[in-house]
Amino acid sequence: QVQAHISVLSMRVTNYHASRVKAILFRFKHPSEGELCTLAGKQIPKTSRRDRRQNGHGESKPLTVPKDIDLHLESAPVNVLDALVLRFFVEYQWLIDFAVYATGIYLFTEGYYSVVDASKEVNIASIWCVLTVFFCLRTLYLLMSHYFRSEEGGERSVCLAFGFLSLLIAMLVLVVREDYLEFGLEPGFTSLFDSFEVFAKQQGYEWSVPFTKLSVKLGLAVICAFIGALLAFPGLRLAQTHLDAVQMNTDRPIIQILLHMSFLSPLVILVMWVKPIARDFLGNTPMGKTSVTLLSSSAFNAVRLWTIVVLCVLRLLLTRYHLQAYLNLAQKWVEQMKKEAGRIAAVDIQRKVTRVFCYLTVVTLQYLIPILLVLFSTLALKSLGDFSWGLGAETPGVTPAPILPTAPPPDIQATVAHLTELFAALRGVLTPIFFRGIFAFLTWWVAACQLISSLFGIYFHQYLMHN
């Protein structure tokens, strides 16, 4: 019964979400052979394909029309039934539902923690945030594996090239001192290794800390390369939809400004972790011969969290313009075809127009997943790193050990006590200082990968495509 209620709730939320998103988009229908024949001044063939096959003419020449015909595509609003046949629609539906539920649980948990002291409880919202990040990466992996299975090797080469480029950049970033990039990785690794060393010695194991630090950094660089390869095509697609969306809204300057702000939002995220530019400047702002503290250290952490969340919300609000700019590629291709000479098969026109709409869900995932990665990494950073949304003082990042019962309780209570002891040991090893470094670096790295790939996409679509 509970499962049935959950299924009904999921169906209602999904249908509402899909109808709200799809109803404001317009797709272009492919022209029929009769319409193309009329525009080309040809007589509509009276025999069907079945008749031609039965008469032994299955290998007849396909219908061709001049490229410069006066073709105008008919537009229609996108509805839920149209979206059901799209590629990766199930993955899109599942991921959006999970992200919506995770957001609701996070808001409820934050409200609960604001009125109740739950420092000794497991923050379930942080688990949902981490799972959302994992499922976003998994969906990107499914999209990238589709490129590797295709016969053309261009997409595969692009992913590999961005992966190797990301590996080089990650290794350079990981050797930068904390005085310049304040991720907190070094304090986080130190806290992790010290806690784990104590835990290992209690279990009777010996290990080498320097070797482990090097191994962890190398492993982190490899993960960064993998994420960079995953975000290659989302960044390239973002550049294309951004240029088309700006051109589509030439008569709406406010929308254009918001689109530019949305496109440059990853750059703002990168700058906010550059200590001399962000924290040091706001903490000691030069005013003549003196310096003024505009924001304290804890206030700066809160402002940084709020800024990232606001930028993510802005990008989510502009989703419609990017998706409509992508759907307009069908009409844009037709206008480009009219400028060319020669003839083209009617089936090629139909296939080209239809293909744009078939990949709408893929483009939607490529646009939304980087935003969700940054958003939920930031929410996990706040929860697991013991940060605060307020501008006041915050905790130093050390989780107090929970008080365990002295006498072992019987039966079920013994299992609860054992799990509590296990969580206590886990919280003692994975401290908030460690989570601060990991999720701060993850948030920064996702923004860096998207900025690099999108800037390359701008260069590609603006200069290389025209040349």
Summary of the structure (lengths in Angstrom):
residues: 467
radius of gyration: 27.3
end to end distance: 61.7
largest distance: 94.7
contacts: 1390
relative contact order: 0.14
helix: 69%
strand: 5%
